[in-house]
Amino acid sequence: MLGAWQYFSKDEIEDKDPKVKSILFALCYFHSTLIERKRFGPKGWNMPYPFNIGDLRDSYLVLNKQFEQNQGGKIPFEDFIYIFGDIMYGGHIVDQLDRDLCKSYLK
């Protein structure tokens, strides 16, 4: 978790909306959970997936872009769950049980 959170510089997130900071923290927690689960081999995922810090970085970029376009509006959580769970991280996942697990963690 600490490694994922420290990937972002303090200057980069300091001026952000508190909603963005909260969602970024949740994304870091989600990312660290997925990475940690890989360590357990067959008791973790059904196969090894190439999750990496790039997935977290790209998810953060999508989050920022959405908030810049939607200034102060309602947070589209369902959209974020789809983008992060099915596209960013889910794009690596080929097993349906692993996909369901990933979406459960995200929700």
NORNOR-V28090 format. One line per field, one symbol per residue. ss: DSSP state (H for helix, E for strand, C for the rest). phi: phi as a letter, one per 30 degrees, with the letter a starting at -180 (. if undefined). psi: psi as a letter, one per 30 degrees, with the letter a starting at -180 (. if undefined). A space follows every 50 residues. Layout:
ss=???
phi=???
psi=???
This chain:
ss=CHHHHHCCCHHHHHCCCHHHHHHHHHHHHHHHHHHHHHCCHHHCCCCCCC CCHHHHHHHHHHHHHHHHHCCCCCCCHHHHHHHHHHHHCCCCCCCHHHHH HHHHHHC
phi=.ddddddcddddcdddeedddddddddddedddddddddchddcddadcd daddddedddddeddddddcfiddddeddddddddccddddddccddddd ddddddd
psi=eeeeefekleeefeglkfeeeeeeeeeeeeeeeeeefffgbffclflkkh klfeeeeeeeeeeeeeeefgjgakkieeeeeeeeefddefffkfkeeeee eeeeee.
